Amino acid sequence: MNIQAMKRAYRNYHFWRDEEKPEVELKKAIKDLDKDFWESQNESFLEKQKDKIVDTNITSEAAVLKIRKEIREIAHSNNLVCSFLSQGDYYYISIKPSQINVEIGKDTGSIAVSQLHFHTKQFFYYEWQSALEWIQDYLAIDTASLIEKKRTLRKKIFVNYRNGEIAAASIKSLCELQAKKSGLKCTVDSSCLSTFIQFYKEDKNSEIEKGVMASNDAESFYRDLPQNPNGKRGNIIVLAQLRIYHKAFIEDPSFFMEFIKNPYKIKIESKVECKTFQSITKTPKEILVGDDNSNMCLSCAIGILNNVSEDYKTEFETSCKRGGLAFEEIHTKENNIIYCFMNLTLEDAEYFFGTRKIKTFIYIQKQYSMDKDLFFLDIKLLKWNAKNKAFEPSVQQKPRINDPTSLQSFFKIYNPDLQFQYSFTDLSKRFFQKYSWKTPSKLNEEAYVYLVNAHKYSGSARMRYRCRMYHKPQTWELENGLRNQYYEMWKKEN
């Protein structure tokens, strides 16, 4: 074979392979229809089987005879084929084409029913009526809509490889043009039959180091996001996710030209699906820091001193202030003092309470979940484990921030006898009022940078940052009295 013939054969081989790709994708789409349908049926089907019927008057031998007869009658009444096999210690009955297989123990009367889409179900002989109900309810599932969807799917979404390529190129061009106009970025991932698009913007500050304020609820969401050039995930804000089917685009391109300009939440089967996160108009950093009216700190560590002397209290508070630990002090009727240390990292809190031999404390983090689009407080109760020589979480709650009783409710678990009447918002307001020379948003901005970067620094460097953050300017300091040089230095590392 000469060189030209070899090239021609190579081109023809790849051409036919490309032409087969839409068929392969269509088969997968049909399988996905099957999977989605049966997953949607699973809960209601199992709910019907919740209550079992028990026949206490029947023997295993009688149950075996009864169920063999009843299964044959069920098959015949549904115009299905029923085959029977006796082998070893078991009877085997198959109902076709429904692919229901029943295994019956000859001596024990045990019954095992297996079928497509659900796990094998085991029954005792005296539950033979429940086994029959299982089979009947499975056969009663209406698959007409599934069959129709599978039958018409080709007509709705199938395009040949060449037309799919043309549609994908057009969609990509439209998306990239729209992203450029809007000051956004986009990723476009096309297959033969559809294109998946994400509009997003970058945010260098959204990835919180060491999990200080990162939401676990968002982890699965972040895993699906595109990577930035240096390979890290989670430092982008997704505004919209779209899937556009190529055949629908070819048939009505004008609809999609307008839709891509202003995507909104919609799902039209075999045409377009779109999830929007338009509420995320700010970066996670901006959302967490808040404005001057939000008045809520980013974190808080709460510990209790019981029946302390005045001398110890004075020494304790002096050492706290010297270390730049800003706190709210709350006296209780039980002669205890609750100290609420604001905007500390968890590591700070563990070190601080550990050195003072306070064995339990509460740690609160203000968080925002992008995938659920809500604020919540991550509230933990940590207890000292003498064996492991470490604080370990024992209780955790994640209430929404707009729940004013969440902290009081948590205190009832922590210490039922303690009368704690403050919400986290109340504590934050009291705290901000003590530092009136800085706005709440400015305090939170500096605290955010501290929480993100503190793990990179020694204890003395952290102490200097905190002291400067809460320093009240003197008259001779003029404007420089408000300047936190550590903040200016640390924020460059974000």
MARZA-166773 format. One line per 4 residues: number of its first residue (from 0); their letters; for each residue x, y, z of C-alpha. Coordinates in steps of 0.2 Angstrom, whole numbers, plus 5000, padded with zeros to 4 digits. Example, Ala and Ser with C-alpha at 12.3 -4.5 7.8 and 13.67 -1.06 7.14 Angstrom:
BEGIN
0 = as = 5062,4978,5039; 5068,4995,5036
//
This chain:
BEGIN
0 = mniq = 5000,5000,5000; 5007,5017,4995; 5008,5032,5007; 4993,5041,4999
4 = amkr = 4982,5025,5001; 4988,5024,5019; 4983,5042,5023; 4966,5039,5014
8 = ayrn = 4963,5023,5025; 4968,5033,5041; 4956,5047,5037; 4942,5035,5033
12 = yhfw = 4945,5026,5049; 4944,5041,5060; 4929,5048,5050; 4919,5033,5053
16 = rdee = 4924,5033,5071; 4919,5051,5073; 4902,5047,5065; 4899,5033,5078
20 = kpev = 4902,5045,5093; 4884,5052,5092; 4877,5035,5093; 4888,5030,5108
24 = elkk = 4882,5046,5117; 4864,5043,5113; 4865,5025,5120; 4872,5033,5136
28 = aikd = 4858,5046,5137; 4846,5032,5136; 4854,5023,5150; 4854,5039,5160
32 = ldkd = 4835,5040,5157; 4833,5022,5164; 4844,5026,5179; 4835,5043,5183
36 = fwes = 4818,5034,5181; 4821,5020,5193; 4830,5031,5206; 4814,5041,5206
40 = qnes = 4804,5026,5209; 4815,5019,5223; 4808,5029,5238; 4789,5026,5234
44 = flek = 4792,5008,5230; 4801,5004,5246; 4788,5014,5256; 4774,5002,5250
48 = qkdk = 4784,4988,5257; 4787,4996,5274; 4773,4985,5283; 4776,4966,5281
52 = ivdt = 4762,4954,5281; 4765,4939,5293; 4756,4922,5291; 4758,4914,5308
56 = nits = 4747,4899,5305; 4757,4893,5290; 4771,4880,5289; 4786,4881,5278
60 = eaav = 4780,4867,5267; 4763,4875,5264; 4771,4892,5261; 4782,4885,5247
64 = lkir = 4767,4877,5238; 4757,4893,5241; 4770,4905,5234; 4774,4894,5219
68 = keir = 4756,4893,5214; 4753,4912,5217; 4768,4917,5207; 4762,4907,5192
72 = eiah = 4745,4916,5193; 4753,4933,5194; 4763,4929,5178; 4748,4923,5168
76 = snnl = 4737,4937,5174; 4750,4949,5167; 4752,4939,5151; 4770,4935,5156
80 = vcsf = 4780,4919,5154; 4784,4909,5170; 4797,4896,5170; 4801,4884,5184
84 = lsqg = 4816,4874,5189; 4820,4862,5203; 4838,4860,5207; 4847,4854,5223
88 = dyyy = 4839,4863,5238; 4830,4876,5229; 4816,4880,5217; 4819,4893,5204
92 = isik = 4805,4903,5196; 4808,4916,5182; 4795,4929,5176; 4799,4935,5158
96 = psqi = 4802,4947,5150; 4801,4957,5167; 4817,4948,5173; 4810,4944,5190
100 = nvei = 4819,4929,5198; 4813,4920,5213; 4823,4907,5223; 4814,4897,5236
104 = gkdt = 4822,4885,5249; 4813,4868,5248; 4815,4864,5266; 4817,4881,5274
108 = gsia = 4804,4890,5264; 4816,4905,5263; 4811,4917,5248; 4823,4928,5238
112 = vsql = 4816,4940,5225; 4828,4948,5213; 4824,4960,5199; 4832,4974,5189
116 = hfht = 4834,4991,5197; 4831,4986,5215; 4842,4976,5227; 4837,4957,5230
120 = kqff = 4824,4956,5244; 4824,4941,5257; 4808,4935,5265; 4805,4921,5278
124 = yyew = 4792,4908,5273; 4779,4916,5284; 4781,4932,5275; 4776,4924,5258
128 = qsal = 4762,4936,5256; 4774,4951,5257; 4785,4943,5244; 4770,4942,5232
132 = ewiq = 4766,4960,5236; 4784,4965,5232; 4782,4956,5215; 4765,4963,5211
136 = dyla = 4770,4981,5216; 4786,4980,5205; 4775,4974,5190; 4763,4988,5193
140 = idta = 4776,5002,5191; 4771,5011,5176; 4785,5012,5163; 4775,5019,5149
144 = slie = 4782,5036,5151; 4800,5029,5151; 4797,5019,5136; 4790,5034,5127
148 = kkrt = 4805,5045,5132; 4817,5032,5126; 4808,5029,5110; 4807,5048,5105
152 = lrkk = 4825,5053,5112; 4833,5050,5096; 4821,5062,5087; 4823,5075,5100
156 = ifvn = 4842,5076,5102; 4851,5066,5089; 4862,5076,5076; 4877,5069,5066
160 = yrng = 4895,5072,5071; 4897,5086,5058; 4882,5096,5063; 4886,5093,5081
164 = eiaa = 4903,5101,5079; 4896,5116,5070; 4883,5119,5084; 4896,5117,5097
168 = asik = 4908,5129,5089; 4894,5142,5087; 4889,5140,5106; 4907,5142,5111
172 = slce = 4909,5158,5101; 4893,5165,5108; 4898,5161,5126; 4915,5168,5125
176 = lqak = 4909,5184,5117; 4896,5186,5131; 4909,5182,5144; 4920,5196,5137
180 = ksgl = 4906,5209,5137; 4901,5205,5154; 4918,5205,5162; 4916,5186,5166
184 = kctv = 4925,5170,5161; 4918,5154,5155; 4922,5136,5152; 4914,5127,5137
188 = dssc = 4914,5108,5137; 4906,5100,5121; 4901,5082,5117; 4893,5077,5101
192 = lstf = 4875,5080,5107; 4876,5094,5119; 4887,5108,5127; 4890,5112,5145
196 = iqfy = 4894,5130,5150; 4899,5138,5166; 4900,5157,5168; 4911,5162,5182
200 = kedk = 4923,5176,5189; 4939,5173,5198; 4941,5177,5217; 4958,5176,5224
204 = nsei = 4951,5178,5242; 4938,5164,5241; 4949,5150,5246; 4951,5150,5265
208 = ekgv = 4967,5142,5271; 4967,5128,5283; 4948,5126,5283; 4946,5141,5295
212 = masn = 4930,5147,5287; 4928,5135,5272; 4911,5127,5271; 4911,5108,5270
216 = daes = 4894,5109,5262; 4902,5117,5247; 4915,5104,5245; 4906,5093,5232
220 = fyrd = 4901,5109,5223; 4919,5115,5222; 4924,5098,5215; 4914,5101,5199
224 = lpqn = 4921,5118,5196; 4934,5122,5183; 4952,5123,5188; 4962,5140,5187
228 = pngk = 4978,5140,5177; 4988,5135,5193; 4977,5119,5196; 4968,5125,5211
232 = rgni = 4949,5123,5213; 4937,5134,5224; 4944,5151,5219; 4931,5156,5207
236 = ivla = 4913,5161,5209; 4901,5152,5197; 4886,5163,5191; 4877,5151,5179
240 = qlri = 4879,5133,5173; 4870,5128,5157; 4868,5113,5146; 4862,5116,5128
244 = yhka = 4857,5102,5116; 4864,5104,5099; 4848,5099,5089; 4838,5112,5099
248 = fied = 4851,5125,5095; 4851,5121,5077; 4832,5122,5076; 4830,5139,5086
252 = psff = 4847,5148,5087; 4839,5165,5090; 4832,5159,5107; 4849,5153,5113
256 = mefi = 4857,5169,5107; 4846,5179,5118; 4847,5166,5132; 4866,5166,5133
260 = knpy = 4865,5185,5135; 4854,5183,5151; 4854,5165,5157; 4840,5161,5170
264 = kiki = 4835,5146,5179; 4825,5134,5168; 4824,5116,5162; 4816,5111,5146
268 = eskv = 4819,5093,5142; 4830,5089,5128; 4833,5107,5125; 4841,5117,5139
272 = eckt = 4845,5116,5157; 4851,5131,5167; 4856,5133,5186; 4860,5151,5191
276 = fqsi = 4869,5158,5206; 4865,5176,5202; 4863,5180,5221; 4882,5178,5222
280 = tktp = 4886,5196,5215; 4900,5198,5228; 4915,5187,5232; 4914,5175,5247
284 = keil = 4926,5187,5256; 4915,5202,5253; 4900,5192,5259; 4908,5186,5275
288 = vgdd = 4916,5203,5279; 4899,5211,5276; 4895,5230,5277; 4893,5241,5292
292 = nsnm = 4875,5237,5295; 4878,5218,5296; 4887,5219,5312; 4893,5201,5314
296 = clsc = 4910,5195,5318; 4919,5181,5308; 4922,5169,5322; 4921,5168,5341
300 = aigi = 4928,5157,5355; 4918,5156,5371; 4925,5150,5388; 4919,5150,5406
304 = lnnv = 4928,5155,5422; 4919,5148,5437; 4919,5157,5454; 4935,5166,5451
308 = sedy = 4943,5178,5463; 4945,5196,5458; 4964,5195,5458; 4963,5180,5446
312 = ktef = 4950,5189,5435; 4961,5205,5434; 4977,5194,5430; 4967,5184,5417
316 = etsc = 4960,5200,5408; 4977,5209,5408; 4986,5194,5400; 4972,5193,5387
320 = krgg = 4973,5212,5383; 4992,5211,5382; 4991,5197,5369; 4979,5207,5358
324 = lafe = 4964,5196,5362; 4948,5206,5360; 4933,5199,5371; 4916,5202,5377
328 = eiht = 4914,5199,5396; 4897,5192,5402; 4893,5189,5421; 4880,5176,5425
332 = kenn = 4869,5174,5440; 4879,5159,5445; 4894,5170,5449; 4903,5164,5433
336 = iiyc = 4910,5174,5419; 4908,5170,5401; 4922,5176,5390; 4918,5178,5371
340 = fmnl = 4935,5180,5361; 4930,5188,5344; 4939,5184,5328; 4951,5171,5334
344 = tled = 4957,5156,5323; 4952,5139,5330; 4971,5136,5333; 4972,5152,5343
348 = aeyf = 4958,5147,5354; 4965,5129,5357; 4981,5136,5362; 4974,5150,5373
352 = fgtr = 4962,5138,5382; 4974,5124,5383; 4987,5135,5392; 4974,5141,5405
356 = kikt = 4968,5123,5408; 4950,5127,5402; 4944,5110,5397; 4929,5115,5386
360 = fiyi = 4925,5129,5375; 4913,5134,5361; 4920,5139,5344; 4909,5148,5331
364 = qkqy = 4912,5152,5313; 4902,5163,5301; 4901,5154,5285; 4893,5155,5268
368 = smdk = 4888,5140,5257; 4889,5144,5238; 4879,5129,5233; 4865,5131,5245
372 = dlff = 4866,5150,5244; 4864,5153,5263; 4873,5159,5278; 4875,5148,5293
376 = ldik = 4885,5147,5309; 4896,5132,5312; 4895,5130,5331; 4906,5117,5339
380 = llkw = 4909,5112,5357; 4927,5106,5360; 4933,5096,5375; 4950,5092,5380
384 = nakn = 4955,5074,5377; 4969,5070,5390; 4974,5054,5381; 4977,5062,5365
388 = kafe = 4982,5079,5372; 4971,5089,5361; 4954,5097,5360; 4941,5087,5350
392 = psvq = 4924,5092,5344; 4910,5083,5354; 4894,5093,5348; 4891,5102,5332
396 = qkpr = 4877,5112,5325; 4875,5122,5309; 4860,5134,5311; 4856,5148,5299
400 = indp = 4862,5165,5303; 4845,5172,5304; 4840,5160,5318; 4842,5172,5333
404 = tslq = 4840,5158,5346; 4854,5146,5339; 4867,5151,5351; 4855,5150,5366
408 = sffk = 4850,5133,5361; 4867,5127,5359; 4871,5133,5377; 4857,5123,5384
412 = iynp = 4866,5107,5377; 4883,5114,5383; 4877,5119,5401; 4859,5118,5404
416 = dlqf = 4860,5128,5420; 4868,5143,5412; 4856,5157,5408; 4864,5163,5391
420 = qysf = 4852,5176,5383; 4863,5183,5368; 4863,5179,5350; 4879,5179,5340
424 = tdls = 4872,5195,5332; 4871,5203,5350; 4888,5198,5354; 4895,5205,5338
428 = krff = 4886,5222,5341; 4893,5223,5358; 4910,5220,5352; 4910,5232,5338
432 = qkys = 4904,5246,5349; 4920,5244,5360; 4930,5248,5344; 4920,5263,5338
436 = wktp = 4936,5271,5330; 4935,5258,5316; 4919,5253,5306; 4913,5235,5308
440 = skln = 4917,5231,5290; 4935,5238,5292; 4937,5227,5308; 4930,5212,5299
444 = eeay = 4941,5215,5284; 4957,5215,5295; 4951,5200,5304; 4947,5191,5288
448 = vylv = 4966,5193,5282; 4971,5187,5300; 4961,5172,5299; 4967,5167,5282
452 = nahk = 4985,5170,5285; 4988,5167,5304; 4994,5149,5301; 5009,5155,5292
456 = ysgs = 5015,5165,5307; 5022,5162,5324; 5013,5166,5340; 5022,5183,5343
460 = armr = 5018,5189,5325; 5000,5185,5327; 5000,5194,5344; 5007,5209,5336
464 = yrcr = 4994,5209,5322; 4980,5207,5335; 4987,5221,5346; 4988,5233,5331
468 = myhk = 4971,5228,5325; 4962,5233,5341; 4974,5248,5345; 4965,5264,5350
472 = pqtw = 4974,5278,5341; 4981,5292,5352; 4979,5311,5348; 4997,5312,5343
476 = elen = 4996,5298,5331; 4984,5307,5319; 4979,5296,5304; 4993,5284,5306
480 = glrn = 4984,5278,5322; 4972,5268,5312; 4985,5260,5301; 4988,5242,5304
484 = qyye = 5005,5239,5295; 5003,5220,5298; 4987,5220,5289; 4995,5229,5274
488 = mwkk = 5009,5216,5274; 4998,5200,5277; 4984,5204,5264; 4997,5204,5250
492 = en = 4999,5185,5253; 4980,5182,5249
//
